[in-house]
Each structure stands twice: as structure tokens, then as C-alpha cells.
Amino acid sequence: MDVLQAVCQTLEQVKAQNPLVHQLTNFVTANDCANVTLALGASPVMTNDPGEVEEMVSFASALVLNIGTLNGQLVDSMILAGRAAALKGIPVIFDPVGVGATKLRTQAAERIIREIPLAVIRGNMSEIKTLAGINEGIRGVDSTAGQEQGQVVAASLSKRLGCVVAITGAVDIIAREDEVYHITNGHPLLADVTGTGCMSTALTGCCCGVADSVIGAVAGIAVMGIAGEIAQKSLAEKEGLGTFRVRLIDAISAMNSDTFKTYAKIKGA
């Protein structure tokens, strides 16, 4: 499979089809997740009330579940939406933010994985290792785990859960069982802006709404990395994180096949 070509086709299809991406996400990053969804060419809907999520997700092309700011009602809504999506064959992308930090988060993640067929799990190294049963520690929602054995962990967890597993970090790892890709795009400033992981999950949802889940994950995560590089290059000497955040969304909005091909650093393992 020509991954680069497949991703470029996916980006074109997002803009052409304008898929609706239903996102039950955290209130810290909801606005940015909605904006990057629009910037890539998809449409966001962020409703999370249990009284309407089943009906709303029926109109969607993808469902994103993010436990960043967790409460019991939100988890119930996620289960309702996820089950409804599964009945209609709508891909579900799960971001287990901070799993392992508290009992509530861990139990919520376990319930979602147990009760909802997932297309993609996207997390940092600590989160994915925690889901795999390897506890190397987490500080709040920030990863403290090392990069060691990332590919093995991603591939093993993918086989066990039957979905794509994506680990984002200095080197992004996307695995569907033994099919593994490494992405080396990105810039350290991405780690200094709240919610870039959540935004990566939102972009993955956009792409999974029109493409195979492994290509959708590669596309969404690579777009964020490339946009980070472009945004950083555009900064003037005295411009900082606020400007970087705006330029990041600008770069996603301007993303096209030519830009993607110029910057993409994707390798199969």
C-alpha cells in the first residue's frame, strides 16, 4: 500500500465530503478540537447530553470519545453514543486521557474498551502502556513513560483489542497488529500547548470518517505534526505560544496534498 498517496486521498476526501464528527470531549480543549475539525474540512458537533447523543451520532461519519475532564454522566453518554455508533458501523476513536492517574479514569477507560467496539485508540506513551498493563507512571494527564518497547506495546495491544493503536510522542507509532508506521514529524512546541493530543484525536476522527482506520490515524496524526513544524517556522523572534497556537490552526486549514508530500516523514516498520 502506498501510504503517502492514501493519506493524500484521505485529506482530499475530507474536504470534499465534509464528514460530521461527533465529539464527546473535554471542556478544556473542546473549542480547539472543533476548530481543527473545521480547519481540516470536516464538521464538528460537540453535544454530550445522554438524551440526544444516540440520535446525534446517527448522523455522524465518526465518533470521538475523550475522557480528559471526566464525570459519571459523560461516561454514560459515551457508552450510549458508542453503542449507537457500533450499530451503524460508525468508527469510534478513543482518547484515554490520563488513564492510570486515578481509579475513576482507569475504570472509565476499561468500561469503554469493554463495551464499545473501537476503531482507534490514540494516547501518549504512559496512557497506552497503562492500557497494556504496564504501569510506568503518569503525572496528571502528562506522560512520564519512556519510549522503550513502544512498537511492541502498540502492536500487542492492537492484537488484543482488535483496533488501531496510535502512540503520539517524539516518534509517533501507529499499529494495526503487525502493520506498523512511524511518523517523525512534529516540533517540541506542540507539547507546550494545551490539547494538541486531543486535537490529534479530533483530526484522526475526521480522517477515519472517510478512510480506513489505520490510514485515518496516520493522516490525522501526521497532519498535526506537519502543522506544528510549519507553525514554528512562521514565528517571528518575539512571538510565543499564543501565536504558535493560532498558526497551528492556520497550517491545518491550509494543508493540502502538496504540502503533505513535502513535509511527511512516514515509514513502515
Contacts in CASP RR format, 6 or more apart in sequence:
PFRMAT RR
TARGET T0000
AUTHOR 0000-0000-0000
METHOD contacts of the structure
MODEL  1
MDVLQAVCQTLEQVKAQNPLVHQLTNFVTANDCANVTLALGASPVMTNDP
GEVEEMVSFASALVLNIGTLNGQLVDSMILAGRAAALKGIPVIFDPVGVG
ATKLRTQAAERIIREIPLAVIRGNMSEIKTLAGINEGIRGVDSTAGQEQG
QVVAASLSKRLGCVVAITGAVDIIAREDEVYHITNGHPLLADVTGTGCMS
TALTGCCCGVADSVIGAVAGIAVMGIAGEIAQKSLAEKEGLGTFRVRLID
AISAMNSDTFKTYAKIKGA
3 181 0 8 1.000
3 215 0 8 1.000
3 218 0 8 1.000
3 266 0 8 1.000
3 268 0 8 1.000
4 260 0 8 1.000
4 261 0 8 1.000
4 264 0 8 1.000
4 266 0 8 1.000
6 211 0 8 1.000
6 212 0 8 1.000
6 215 0 8 1.000
7 215 0 8 1.000
7 216 0 8 1.000
7 218 0 8 1.000
7 219 0 8 1.000
7 222 0 8 1.000
7 260 0 8 1.000
7 264 0 8 1.000
7 266 0 8 1.000
8 257 0 8 1.000
8 260 0 8 1.000
8 261 0 8 1.000
9 211 0 8 1.000
10 207 0 8 1.000
10 210 0 8 1.000
10 211 0 8 1.000
10 215 0 8 1.000
10 216 0 8 1.000
10 219 0 8 1.000
11 40 0 8 1.000
11 207 0 8 1.000
11 219 0 8 1.000
11 223 0 8 1.000
11 255 0 8 1.000
11 256 0 8 1.000
11 257 0 8 1.000
11 260 0 8 1.000
12 257 0 8 1.000
13 210 0 8 1.000
13 211 0 8 1.000
14 40 0 8 1.000
14 41 0 8 1.000
14 42 0 8 1.000
14 206 0 8 1.000
14 207 0 8 1.000
14 209 0 8 1.000
14 210 0 8 1.000
15 40 0 8 1.000
15 41 0 8 1.000
17 61 0 8 1.000
17 210 0 8 1.000
18 41 0 8 1.000
18 42 0 8 1.000
18 43 0 8 1.000
19 42 0 8 1.000
19 43 0 8 1.000
19 60 0 8 1.000
19 61 0 8 1.000
19 62 0 8 1.000
19 206 0 8 1.000
19 209 0 8 1.000
19 210 0 8 1.000
20 42 0 8 1.000
20 43 0 8 1.000
20 44 0 8 1.000
20 45 0 8 1.000
20 59 0 8 1.000
20 60 0 8 1.000
20 61 0 8 1.000
21 37 0 8 1.000
21 42 0 8 1.000
21 43 0 8 1.000
21 44 0 8 1.000
21 45 0 8 1.000
21 60 0 8 1.000
21 61 0 8 1.000
21 62 0 8 1.000
21 63 0 8 1.000
21 64 0 8 1.000
21 202 0 8 1.000
21 205 0 8 1.000
21 206 0 8 1.000
21 209 0 8 1.000
22 45 0 8 1.000
22 47 0 8 1.000
22 53 0 8 1.000
22 56 0 8 1.000
22 57 0 8 1.000
22 59 0 8 1.000
22 60 0 8 1.000
22 62 0 8 1.000
22 63 0 8 1.000
22 64 0 8 1.000
22 81 0 8 1.000
22 85 0 8 1.000
23 30 0 8 1.000
23 33 0 8 1.000
23 34 0 8 1.000
23 37 0 8 1.000
23 44 0 8 1.000
23 45 0 8 1.000
23 46 0 8 1.000
23 63 0 8 1.000
23 64 0 8 1.000
23 66 0 8 1.000
23 202 0 8 1.000
24 46 0 8 1.000
24 48 0 8 1.000
24 53 0 8 1.000
24 63 0 8 1.000
24 64 0 8 1.000
24 65 0 8 1.000
24 66 0 8 1.000
24 74 0 8 1.000
24 77 0 8 1.000
24 78 0 8 1.000
24 81 0 8 1.000
25 33 0 8 1.000
25 46 0 8 1.000
25 64 0 8 1.000
25 65 0 8 1.000
25 66 0 8 1.000
25 68 0 8 1.000
25 95 0 8 1.000
25 198 0 8 1.000
25 202 0 8 1.000
26 66 0 8 1.000
26 67 0 8 1.000
26 68 0 8 1.000
26 69 0 8 1.000
26 70 0 8 1.000
26 97 0 8 1.000
26 198 0 8 1.000
27 69 0 8 1.000
28 68 0 8 1.000
28 69 0 8 1.000
28 194 0 8 1.000
28 195 0 8 1.000
29 66 0 8 1.000
29 194 0 8 1.000
29 195 0 8 1.000
29 198 0 8 1.000
29 199 0 8 1.000
30 46 0 8 1.000
32 195 0 8 1.000
32 198 0 8 1.000
32 199 0 8 1.000
32 245 0 8 1.000
32 249 0 8 1.000
33 44 0 8 1.000
33 46 0 8 1.000
33 64 0 8 1.000
33 66 0 8 1.000
33 195 0 8 1.000
33 198 0 8 1.000
33 199 0 8 1.000
33 201 0 8 1.000
33 202 0 8 1.000
34 44 0 8 1.000
34 46 0 8 1.000
34 202 0 8 1.000
35 249 0 8 1.000
36 199 0 8 1.000
36 202 0 8 1.000
36 203 0 8 1.000
36 249 0 8 1.000
36 252 0 8 1.000
37 43 0 8 1.000
37 44 0 8 1.000
37 202 0 8 1.000
37 203 0 8 1.000
37 206 0 8 1.000
38 44 0 8 1.000
39 249 0 8 1.000
39 250 0 8 1.000
39 252 0 8 1.000
39 253 0 8 1.000
40 203 0 8 1.000
40 206 0 8 1.000
40 207 0 8 1.000
40 223 0 8 1.000
40 252 0 8 1.000
40 253 0 8 1.000
40 255 0 8 1.000
41 206 0 8 1.000
42 61 0 8 1.000
42 205 0 8 1.000
42 206 0 8 1.000
42 209 0 8 1.000
44 202 0 8 1.000
45 56 0 8 1.000
45 59 0 8 1.000
45 60 0 8 1.000
47 53 0 8 1.000
47 56 0 8 1.000
48 74 0 8 1.000
48 77 0 8 1.000
49 77 0 8 1.000
50 73 0 8 1.000
50 76 0 8 1.000
50 77 0 8 1.000
50 80 0 8 1.000
51 77 0 8 1.000
51 80 0 8 1.000
53 77 0 8 1.000
53 80 0 8 1.000
53 81 0 8 1.000
53 84 0 8 1.000
54 80 0 8 1.000
54 81 0 8 1.000
54 83 0 8 1.000
54 84 0 8 1.000
56 81 0 8 1.000
57 63 0 8 1.000
57 81 0 8 1.000
57 82 0 8 1.000
57 84 0 8 1.000
57 85 0 8 1.000
57 88 0 8 1.000
57 90 0 8 1.000
58 84 0 8 1.000
58 88 0 8 1.000
60 85 0 8 1.000
60 90 0 8 1.000
61 90 0 8 1.000
61 209 0 8 1.000
61 210 0 8 1.000
62 90 0 8 1.000
62 91 0 8 1.000
62 92 0 8 1.000
62 93 0 8 1.000
62 119 0 8 1.000
62 205 0 8 1.000
62 206 0 8 1.000
62 208 0 8 1.000
62 209 0 8 1.000
63 81 0 8 1.000
63 82 0 8 1.000
63 85 0 8 1.000
63 90 0 8 1.000
63 91 0 8 1.000
63 92 0 8 1.000
63 93 0 8 1.000
64 92 0 8 1.000
64 93 0 8 1.000
64 94 0 8 1.000
64 95 0 8 1.000
64 201 0 8 1.000
64 202 0 8 1.000
64 204 0 8 1.000
64 205 0 8 1.000
65 78 0 8 1.000
65 81 0 8 1.000
65 82 0 8 1.000
65 92 0 8 1.000
65 93 0 8 1.000
65 94 0 8 1.000
65 95 0 8 1.000
65 112 0 8 1.000
65 116 0 8 1.000
66 94 0 8 1.000
66 95 0 8 1.000
66 97 0 8 1.000
66 198 0 8 1.000
66 201 0 8 1.000
67 74 0 8 1.000
67 75 0 8 1.000
67 78 0 8 1.000
67 95 0 8 1.000
67 96 0 8 1.000
67 97 0 8 1.000
67 98 0 8 1.000
67 99 0 8 1.000
67 105 0 8 1.000
67 108 0 8 1.000
67 109 0 8 1.000
67 112 0 8 1.000
68 95 0 8 1.000
68 97 0 8 1.000
68 98 0 8 1.000
68 141 0 8 1.000
68 198 0 8 1.000
70 104 0 8 1.000
70 105 0 8 1.000
70 108 0 8 1.000
72 108 0 8 1.000
75 108 0 8 1.000
75 111 0 8 1.000
75 112 0 8 1.000
78 112 0 8 1.000
78 116 0 8 1.000
79 111 0 8 1.000
79 112 0 8 1.000
79 115 0 8 1.000
79 116 0 8 1.000
82 92 0 8 1.000
82 116 0 8 1.000
83 115 0 8 1.000
83 116 0 8 1.000
85 91 0 8 1.000
85 92 0 8 1.000
85 116 0 8 1.000
86 92 0 8 1.000
86 116 0 8 1.000
86 117 0 8 1.000
91 119 0 8 1.000
91 120 0 8 1.000
91 205 0 8 1.000
91 208 0 8 1.000
91 209 0 8 1.000
91 213 0 8 1.000
92 116 0 8 1.000
92 117 0 8 1.000
92 118 0 8 1.000
92 119 0 8 1.000
92 120 0 8 1.000
93 118 0 8 1.000
93 119 0 8 1.000
93 120 0 8 1.000
93 121 0 8 1.000
93 122 0 8 1.000
93 201 0 8 1.000
93 204 0 8 1.000
93 205 0 8 1.000
93 208 0 8 1.000
94 109 0 8 1.000
94 112 0 8 1.000
94 113 0 8 1.000
94 116 0 8 1.000
94 118 0 8 1.000
94 120 0 8 1.000
94 121 0 8 1.000
94 122 0 8 1.000
95 121 0 8 1.000
95 122 0 8 1.000
95 123 0 8 1.000
95 197 0 8 1.000
95 198 0 8 1.000
95 201 0 8 1.000
96 105 0 8 1.000
96 109 0 8 1.000
96 112 0 8 1.000
96 121 0 8 1.000
96 123 0 8 1.000
96 127 0 8 1.000
96 130 0 8 1.000
96 131 0 8 1.000
97 105 0 8 1.000
97 123 0 8 1.000
97 127 0 8 1.000
97 141 0 8 1.000
97 198 0 8 1.000
98 105 0 8 1.000
98 126 0 8 1.000
98 127 0 8 1.000
98 138 0 8 1.000
98 140 0 8 1.000
98 141 0 8 1.000
99 105 0 8 1.000
99 106 0 8 1.000
99 109 0 8 1.000
99 127 0 8 1.000
99 130 0 8 1.000
99 131 0 8 1.000
99 138 0 8 1.000
100 106 0 8 1.000
100 109 0 8 1.000
100 126 0 8 1.000
100 127 0 8 1.000
100 130 0 8 1.000
100 135 0 8 1.000
100 137 0 8 1.000
100 138 0 8 1.000
101 138 0 8 1.000
101 139 0 8 1.000
101 140 0 8 1.000
101 141 0 8 1.000
106 130 0 8 1.000
109 131 0 8 1.000
112 118 0 8 1.000
113 121 0 8 1.000
113 131 0 8 1.000
113 161 0 8 1.000
117 163 0 8 1.000
118 161 0 8 1.000
118 162 0 8 1.000
118 163 0 8 1.000
119 163 0 8 1.000
119 164 0 8 1.000
119 208 0 8 1.000
119 213 0 8 1.000
120 163 0 8 1.000
120 164 0 8 1.000
120 165 0 8 1.000
120 166 0 8 1.000
120 204 0 8 1.000
120 205 0 8 1.000
120 208 0 8 1.000
120 213 0 8 1.000
120 216 0 8 1.000
120 217 0 8 1.000
121 128 0 8 1.000
121 131 0 8 1.000
121 157 0 8 1.000
121 161 0 8 1.000
121 163 0 8 1.000
121 164 0 8 1.000
121 165 0 8 1.000
121 166 0 8 1.000
122 166 0 8 1.000
122 168 0 8 1.000
122 197 0 8 1.000
122 200 0 8 1.000
122 201 0 8 1.000
122 204 0 8 1.000
122 217 0 8 1.000
122 221 0 8 1.000
123 166 0 8 1.000
123 167 0 8 1.000
123 168 0 8 1.000
123 197 0 8 1.000
123 201 0 8 1.000
124 142 0 8 1.000
124 143 0 8 1.000
124 145 0 8 1.000
124 167 0 8 1.000
124 168 0 8 1.000
124 169 0 8 1.000
124 197 0 8 1.000
125 136 0 8 1.000
125 143 0 8 1.000
125 145 0 8 1.000
125 146 0 8 1.000
125 147 0 8 1.000
125 150 0 8 1.000
125 167 0 8 1.000
125 169 0 8 1.000
126 136 0 8 1.000
126 137 0 8 1.000
126 138 0 8 1.000
126 142 0 8 1.000
126 143 0 8 1.000
126 144 0 8 1.000
126 145 0 8 1.000
127 138 0 8 1.000
127 143 0 8 1.000
128 150 0 8 1.000
128 153 0 8 1.000
128 154 0 8 1.000
128 157 0 8 1.000
128 165 0 8 1.000
128 167 0 8 1.000
129 135 0 8 1.000
129 136 0 8 1.000
129 145 0 8 1.000
129 150 0 8 1.000
129 153 0 8 1.000
130 137 0 8 1.000
130 138 0 8 1.000
131 157 0 8 1.000
132 153 0 8 1.000
132 156 0 8 1.000
132 157 0 8 1.000
134 145 0 8 1.000
134 153 0 8 1.000
136 144 0 8 1.000
136 145 0 8 1.000
136 146 0 8 1.000
137 144 0 8 1.000
137 145 0 8 1.000
138 144 0 8 1.000
138 145 0 8 1.000
143 169 0 8 1.000
147 169 0 8 1.000
147 170 0 8 1.000
147 171 0 8 1.000
150 167 0 8 1.000
150 173 0 8 1.000
151 173 0 8 1.000
151 175 0 8 1.000
151 180 0 8 1.000
151 182 0 8 1.000
151 269 0 8 1.000
153 167 0 8 1.000
154 165 0 8 1.000
154 166 0 8 1.000
154 167 0 8 1.000
154 173 0 8 1.000
154 174 0 8 1.000
154 175 0 8 1.000
154 180 0 8 1.000
155 165 0 8 1.000
155 175 0 8 1.000
155 177 0 8 1.000
155 178 0 8 1.000
155 180 0 8 1.000
157 165 0 8 1.000
157 175 0 8 1.000
158 164 0 8 1.000
158 165 0 8 1.000
158 175 0 8 1.000
158 176 0 8 1.000
158 177 0 8 1.000
159 177 0 8 1.000
162 177 0 8 1.000
163 176 0 8 1.000
163 213 0 8 1.000
164 174 0 8 1.000
164 175 0 8 1.000
164 176 0 8 1.000
164 213 0 8 1.000
164 214 0 8 1.000
164 217 0 8 1.000
165 174 0 8 1.000
165 175 0 8 1.000
165 176 0 8 1.000
166 172 0 8 1.000
166 173 0 8 1.000
166 174 0 8 1.000
166 175 0 8 1.000
166 204 0 8 1.000
166 217 0 8 1.000
166 221 0 8 1.000
167 173 0 8 1.000
167 174 0 8 1.000
168 197 0 8 1.000
168 200 0 8 1.000
168 221 0 8 1.000
171 182 0 8 1.000
171 183 0 8 1.000
171 184 0 8 1.000
172 182 0 8 1.000
172 183 0 8 1.000
172 184 0 8 1.000
172 185 0 8 1.000
172 221 0 8 1.000
172 222 0 8 1.000
172 225 0 8 1.000
173 180 0 8 1.000
173 181 0 8 1.000
173 182 0 8 1.000
174 180 0 8 1.000
174 181 0 8 1.000
174 183 0 8 1.000
174 214 0 8 1.000
174 217 0 8 1.000
174 218 0 8 1.000
174 221 0 8 1.000
175 181 0 8 1.000
176 213 0 8 1.000
176 214 0 8 1.000
179 214 0 8 1.000
180 268 0 8 1.000
180 269 0 8 1.000
181 214 0 8 1.000
181 218 0 8 1.000
181 266 0 8 1.000
181 267 0 8 1.000
181 268 0 8 1.000
181 269 0 8 1.000
182 266 0 8 1.000
182 267 0 8 1.000
182 268 0 8 1.000
182 269 0 8 1.000
183 218 0 8 1.000
183 221 0 8 1.000
183 222 0 8 1.000
183 225 0 8 1.000
183 264 0 8 1.000
183 265 0 8 1.000
183 266 0 8 1.000
184 265 0 8 1.000
184 267 0 8 1.000
185 222 0 8 1.000
185 225 0 8 1.000
185 226 0 8 1.000
185 228 0 8 1.000
185 229 0 8 1.000
185 263 0 8 1.000
185 264 0 8 1.000
185 265 0 8 1.000
186 224 0 8 1.000
186 225 0 8 1.000
186 226 0 8 1.000
186 228 0 8 1.000
186 229 0 8 1.000
187 225 0 8 1.000
187 228 0 8 1.000
187 229 0 8 1.000
187 231 0 8 1.000
187 232 0 8 1.000
189 228 0 8 1.000
189 231 0 8 1.000
189 232 0 8 1.000
189 241 0 8 1.000
189 244 0 8 1.000
190 196 0 8 1.000
190 224 0 8 1.000
190 225 0 8 1.000
190 228 0 8 1.000
190 248 0 8 1.000
192 241 0 8 1.000
193 241 0 8 1.000
193 242 0 8 1.000
193 244 0 8 1.000
193 245 0 8 1.000
193 248 0 8 1.000
196 224 0 8 1.000
196 248 0 8 1.000
197 224 0 8 1.000
199 224 0 8 1.000
200 220 0 8 1.000
200 221 0 8 1.000
200 224 0 8 1.000
203 219 0 8 1.000
203 220 0 8 1.000
203 221 0 8 1.000
203 223 0 8 1.000
203 224 0 8 1.000
203 252 0 8 1.000
204 216 0 8 1.000
204 217 0 8 1.000
204 219 0 8 1.000
204 220 0 8 1.000
204 221 0 8 1.000
205 216 0 8 1.000
205 220 0 8 1.000
206 220 0 8 1.000
207 215 0 8 1.000
207 216 0 8 1.000
207 217 0 8 1.000
207 219 0 8 1.000
207 220 0 8 1.000
207 223 0 8 1.000
208 216 0 8 1.000
208 217 0 8 1.000
209 216 0 8 1.000
211 219 0 8 1.000
218 266 0 8 1.000
222 260 0 8 1.000
222 264 0 8 1.000
222 266 0 8 1.000
223 252 0 8 1.000
223 255 0 8 1.000
223 260 0 8 1.000
224 252 0 8 1.000
226 251 0 8 1.000
226 255 0 8 1.000
226 259 0 8 1.000
226 260 0 8 1.000
226 263 0 8 1.000
226 264 0 8 1.000
227 248 0 8 1.000
227 251 0 8 1.000
227 252 0 8 1.000
227 255 0 8 1.000
228 244 0 8 1.000
228 248 0 8 1.000
228 251 0 8 1.000
229 263 0 8 1.000
230 247 0 8 1.000
230 251 0 8 1.000
230 259 0 8 1.000
230 263 0 8 1.000
231 244 0 8 1.000
231 247 0 8 1.000
231 248 0 8 1.000
231 250 0 8 1.000
231 251 0 8 1.000
232 244 0 8 1.000
234 247 0 8 1.000
234 251 0 8 1.000
235 243 0 8 1.000
235 244 0 8 1.000
235 247 0 8 1.000
END
